[in-house]
Amino acid sequence: MQQKSNNAIPQQAFDWYDSYAHGGMDRRTFITKLGSLVALGYSMTVLTSALLPNYAQAEQISFNDADIKATYAQFDSPLGHGKGQGQGYLVEPTHKSGLLPVVLVIHENRGLNPYIKDVARRLAKAGFIAFAPDALFSLGGYPGNDDEGRQMQSSLDRSKIEQDFVAAGQFLKAHKQSNGKLGAVGFCFGGYIVNFLAAVDANLIQAGVPFYGTPAAKALRHNIKAPLLIQLAELDERVNNTWPEYEQDLIAFNVPYQMHMYKNANHGFHNDSTGRYDEVNAELAWQRTLAFFNQHIS
C-alpha cells in the first residue's frame, strides 16, 4: 500500500491530538485512533512526527545571539508553588539601553519547553525584556518531554499556578530596566493565563495577547482594563466555542480588543515544532503581536 504524505493528514488527526493534549483522551486511545489511519495508508511515523513536537527543529533565535542575554531568575511567589519561590527564563536585549517594555511569556499546559524559550528570545531580539516562568519549577522544572510535563502540570493546584504567574508579572514589572509597562503573551493554557492576569488585577498588565486561550472566570471579567489582542485558529472548535460569550463581556465592560481568526489554522498554529504549525498565519500573528506591544507598552 502506498503511504500517504504529511500534507494529506486528515483534520481528525489534529483534533485527536488536541483532545489528547488537553486531557480529553489518554495516550493509548490517541495512539489507537492514529492506528486506524495506518490501516488507510498513513505511516505512523509520519503521523506522530507531524503531531508531536520536535523542538530541535524549531529554534529561530539562538541563545548565543549577540543581541540578547539569556539567563534564569528566581522570584518571590508566596501564594504559589515552590515554597514561596518561582523561576523563569529571563532574556534581555543587549542592543538596547535605557528603560524598556517588559513582556511575560506564558507556556502551554506542559511547562517551560524549548519553543516557549525561543518565543522569549524572539521578543528580546525585538527589543523587549522577556520573562518566561516555569510552572513546574517546584517539581524540578520542565522534564524534557511534553507527556511528562503535562502530567506534572496537571498534578499542581491550578490556583497556585495562577498566583505564580501573578508574582512573575510583578517581578518583571519591577525589573531595574523596566519602563513600568507590562505585556503578556501566552499560548493555549498560557492564553488563558493572559486573560486571567488581565482580569484578576486591572493594573497588572497593560497589554495582553492570548493565543487560542479560554477566558478568565466570568466573575473577574469586569476588572479588565488592558487592551487585548485575541488570536484564534479557525479549526479550534474547543476554544472558539468560548469566544462569543467572552466577547459579549468585553463589549459590556468597554474593554479595548481586537480579535483575529486565522483561516484554516489549527490550535497551536504558532508552535513551529509540530505539524500544526502554519508559517504564514504564525508570522502574521507574530507581527501583529509585536506591533500591538509596540503600540501599548513601548
Secondary structure, DSSP 8 states (H G I E B T S, - for coil): ---B-GGG--HHHHHHHHHHHTTSS-HHHHHHHHHHHHTTTB-HHHHHHHHS--GGG--SS-TT-TTEEEEEEEEE-TTSSSTTEEEEEEEEESS--SSEEEEEEE--TT-S-HHHHHHHHHHHHTT-EEEEE-TTGGGTS--SSHHHHHHHHHTS-HHHHHHHHHHHHHHHHT-TTEEEEEEEEEETHHHHHHHHHHHH-TTT-SEEEEES-----GGGGGG--S-EEEEEETT-HHHHTTHHHHHHHHHHTT--EEEEEETT--TTTT-TTSTT--HHHHHHHHHHHHHHHHHHT-
